[in-house]
Amino acid sequence: MNAEPAQSYANHVRRPPLLYYASCTALVAGAIGFGWVLFRQPGILAASGLIATLGAGGIAWYVRISPLIVQDRVIRLEERVRLEKLLPAELRGRIAELSIGQLASLRFASDDELPELTRQVLTEDLRDRRAIKKRIRNWRADWMRV
């Protein structure tokens, strides 16, 4: 039995852990502090502290963005396979027209409503992720996200 609450448009966004926000805040504060010291009293320690803090910030960004890129590739593959199975023949040939943003939004649609929603996305050229997700009536939960 799944202990997770029902997923919907209102609660589907995944936020990074609090530790991530605290770490980013500390890095920004450190960069500002070292920048201030470097401005007031130029020296090698302040300069190296600023460089180290900015480098750590770059690593933190990279560590966060890399899994998201991989996740998008997996979503693209999973949803294309799912669409091949569920779409009527006249829509299957248009799967390649869907962007990663559209596919990522459509993944929340139930199997029953996916063909019609995909038709709407393609014919109306819907690109806004929020607009697509708001059209979903029967939400298909996705808890395994980065």
Buried (B, 14 or more C-beta within 10 A) or exposed (E): EEEEEEBEEEEBEEEEEEEEEEBBEBBEEBBEBBBEBBEEEEEEEBBEBBEEBBEBBEEBEEEEEEEEEEBBEEBBEEBEEBBEEBBEEEBBEBBEEBEEBBBBBBBBBEEEBBBEBBBBBBEEEBEEBEEBBEBBEEBBBBEEEB
